[in-house]
C-alpha cells in the first residue's frame, strides 16, 4: 500500500509540474477581433498590450532597436492570412526599417529588423518560418540598397545638407493600402516621397495637415515621375483653395507619386484614398 501511495504521489507531482510549466510558457491570446486593425496605422498593433508583451518576449534585447524604426506611422495591411506593417526611422526610410506580421491562422507574431549595413534579423514565435510577406519586404529593401555606396550612405545621415543626402532621400516609399495614412517630419532641403498604385478610372484623393508652429508651412505635389528633382505636377486633378487637398480621376493604371516638403520644418499627416 505504501508503495502504491508513493507512486501515486509521484504521478500527481509530475502532472502538477507539467501543468504549471505549460501555464508559465503559454502565450497570452491575441484579441479575437485583431483582424479589424487592417487599414489603421501601425500603432494599433504595436501598442496593443498583448502584442506588445509578446513582441518584447520574442525580440528580447532587440525590442528597443525594433521600435526605433517605427518613428513613421504606416497603415496595417492584410496580406493573405497576415496583418502586416512596417516603419522606418525618419529621414532613413529604406535604410533603417522594421516590420511586423501577425499570422491570423496560427495566431503567431513575426518581426524583422532591417539595417542597410547589417544582416537582416528575423524573429518568429514558436520556431515557425519567416512569412513570405516579411521576406518580400526585406528583399525589396535589399534591392533598393544594392546600388548604394555604404560610405556615402553613412555620410548622408551625418551631414544632411550634402548632395548625397538629397539623392538618398529621393527614393519614394511604396504604400500598400488603398487608404493609407502616414505621419512624418520634414524640413530644410529634404523631402519625403510616397508611391501608390492606382487603377484607371479610380479617384485618387490626397490630404495634408501639419502641426502649426510659428509660420511654418507644409505642402505636397502629386506627380507621375519617380524622381522628385525632375518631377512635374500631374496633368490631371486639382487642389482646393487652401492647397491642403487634391483630387483627380486616374487616367491610366500605374504608379503615382506624392512628395511632401515643408518650410522651415513640420510634423505632418498625409492621407491618401482611392475609390
N, C-alpha and C positions, 0 to 999 in steps of 0.2 A: 504493500500500500504506500509506504513512504517513497519507494522508488517511482511509483506511478505519479504521485503528487509532485515530486521533484521534476519529472519530465513535463508534466502539465504546466508547471510554473515557468519552466524554460521556454516552452512554446508561447505562452502568454506574453512573457517579456519580449521575445523576439518579434511577435506581432505588433506589440505596442511601439517598439523601437522603429520598425519599418513604417508604421503609420505616422509616427512623429517625423521621421525623415522625409516622407512624402509630402506632408503638410508644410515642412520647412522649405522644400525646394519647389513647391508648386507656384507657378507664376500667377499673379492676380489677373483675373479675366478682363479682356477688353470690353468696353461698353457695347451693349447689344446693337446700338444704333450708330456705331463708329463709321459705317459707310456713308452716313449723311454729311460728313465733313467735306466730301468731294465738292469742289468749287469754292470752298472757303480758303483763307490764307493758311500758311504753314503753322502758325501759332495754334490753330485749332487742334493740330496733332501734338506738337511739341510741348504745349502747356497743359495737356490733359494729364491729370495726376497719375493715372495708371500707366499711360505710355511713358511719361517722364520717369517713373520709378523703374520700369523695365528697361528703358534706354540707359539709365545710369548703370544698371547691372550688366547689360551686355557690352557697353562701351568701356566700363571701368574708368581708369585714369585718363581716357581719351574723350570723355564726355565734354569737358571744357573746350577742347580743340574742335569737337564736332559742332557745338553750339556757336562757337566763334564765327563760323561761316554762315550763320543764319541772321546776319545783320539785315539782309533783304528779306522781305516777306513775299513769297511767291505762292501761287494757288496750289491747292491739293487737287490732283487729277486722278481719275480712275483708269488704270491701265490693265485691262483684263480683270484678273482676280486681285489686283493690288491697288491700294491707295499709294500715291507717290508724290513727293515734293522734294525740291532741292533749294538750296540757298547759297549765297556767296558773300564774301567779305566785300564791303562797299569799295568800289574802285578796283577790285581784284577779281571780278567775275571771270570765269574760265580758268583762273589760276589757283584760287583758294575757295573750294566749294565743299559742301556736304550734301548728302541725300538720305532720305528715309523712305522705306516701303513697308506697308502693312499688308500681310497676306490675309485676305478676308476668308479664305478657306481653312488654312491651318491655324489662323489666329496668331501668327508669329510676326515678330518685328525684325527688320533688316536695315542696316545702315552702312554708309561708306563715307570716307574722308578722302578727298582728292587734293593733293598738293602738287603743283607743277613739277617740282624738282625731286619728288619722292615717289615711292611705290604706293599706289592706291591701297588703302586699308579697308577691308570688308569685315563686317560684324553681323553674325547671324544667330538668332536664337535656336536652341535645340539642335545645333550641329547641322542645320539644313544648308543647302546650297544657296549661293548668292543668286537672287532672282534676276531674270534677264533685263527687267526694266532698269535695275541699278547698273548692270554691266554695260548696257547700251549707253546709259548716261555717262559712265566713266570713259568708255571707248570714244564717245563723241568729243569729250574734253581733251583726251589724249591726242586725237587727230587735229583738233584746233591748235593745240600747242606744239605739234610735231615740227612745225617750221619756225618756231620761235627760238631765238638765241637766248640761252639761260642767263648769261651775264647781262644782256640788255634788259631782260625782264626784271631782274633784281634791282637794277639801277632805276627802272621806271617807278618803282614804289618808293625809293629813297629820294628821288628828285622829280616830283610830279610835274615840273614845269618844262622838262625837256621834251624834244620832239618824239622821242621813242615812246613816251607815255601816251601821247596822242594816238600813235599807231596802234598800241596795245588796246587802248580803250575803244577803238572803232569797231570791234567785233560785237555785233548785236547779240543779245541773249534771246534764244528762242522760247516762246511761250506756248505751252501745250494746250492750255484750257481755252475754251471758246468764250469765257467771260473772266479773264484774269485781272487781278488787282495786284499791283506791285508797289512797293514803297522803297524809296532810296534817298540818298543825299548827294547833291551835285553842286558844283560851283567852279569859279575860275574859268580856265580854258577847257575844262573837261566836258564830256557829255556822256549820257547813258543811252544805249540803243537797245531796242527790242524788236523782234520779228515774229509775226504771226501769219499763219497760212489761212487764206480766205478763198471761198468759192465764188465763182462768177454769179452775180445777181444778189449776193448777200449784202446786207447793210452793215458796214463797219463804223462803230462809234467809239470815239476816244475822248476821255475827260481827264483833266489835270487839275489838281488842287495842291496847295502847299502851305506850310506854316509861315504866317506873316511875321517877319522880324525886320523892323525898320521899313525901308522902302525896297526890300528885296523883291525879286520877281522871277518866276519860272515860266518857261514856255516850251512848246513842242512843235514838231513838224512831222507830218505823215508823208512818206516817200516810197518810191518803188526801187530805190537804189540801196544796195548793201553797204555802200561807202558813204559815211557821213560827210566827208570833206568834199565830195563831188556830187552830193545829193541835191535834188531839187524837189520842191513840194509836189505831191501827186496832182495830176491834172484833173482829177475828179474829186468831189466832196468840197466842203466849205466849213469854216469856223463860224461860231456865233459872234455876237458883238464884243464880248469880253475876252475872246481868244482862248477860252478855257474848255471849249467843247468843239469837236469836229465830227462830222458825219458824212458818209458818202456811200454810194452803191458801187460795189466792186465790179470793174469792167471785165476782168478775166481772172481765172483761177491762178493763184500764185502766192508768193511771199510779199508781205507789205511791212514796212519798217517805220518805227516811231522813235524819234530822237528827242531827248529831253535835255535842256540847258537851263542855267539859272545865273542870275547876277545879283549880288556877288556870290550868294550860295542859298540853298533852300533844301529843306526836308519836304519831299513831295510824295503824293499818292497819284498813281496813274491807273485808270480803269479803262479796259477795252472790252467791247462786246460785239458779237456777230449775231445777226438774226435774218 
